[in-house]
Structure formats: C-alpha cells, structure tokens
C-alpha cells in the first residue's frame, strides 16, 4: 500500500493558526488582526496555501479568492464593491483633516509669486 508524500506546508505559529480559524469562522480582517497581530497580507497568503476560505459573500471571502488568483464567485463578487469602499475609506483617513476640509470646500491654494 503506497502512501502519498506529506504536503510541504510551512509551519504555523499559534497566532497564525488562530487567525486562520477566525477567518474560517467569519471574523472580520480587523478583528483578526487585533486579536492575533497577523497582517492582512500574511493572513490571505496563509489561507491560500492551507486551503482555508472565509465565508462567501464577505469582503474577507473576496480577498481569499484574490489571494488564490481566481475569479470570485457570485456572492463574493458583490462583496468586491464593499472591499473597494473599505480601501477608499482607509485612504481617506490618511488625509489630514485641514486638507480634507479644504478639498471638500473646493477652495484652492493661491499661487505664490516670487
């Protein structure tokens, strides 16, 4: 009776194993990072390597499809818009409040003539 060779997956730390379990159970990326200190890029890379997926129809499920390099399923495709909105919101948080107010009001800086 022939046995197949063991799969050469990288060893997981306790935090990474907990993060993958939380991802599978439907926790959000933010909650997983807060509890385990596993960065989102590492989380989805590990999920792809270990064949773990987040629930379909969530932003995390969409990110799992992207990490595997495949087209998202129907429910995850609609989550892509939420994922994009989340990324834009994070980008907006990086703009200083004074600049954000000036951009919202439409005011322009006057050119300095030297």
Secondary structure, DSSP 4 states (H G I P E B T S, - for coil): ---PPPP-PPPPPHHHHHHHHHHHTT--HHHHHHHH---HHHHHHHHHHTT--PPTTSHHHHHHHHHHT----HHHHHHHHHHHHHHHHHHHHTS-HHHHHHHHHT--PPPPP-
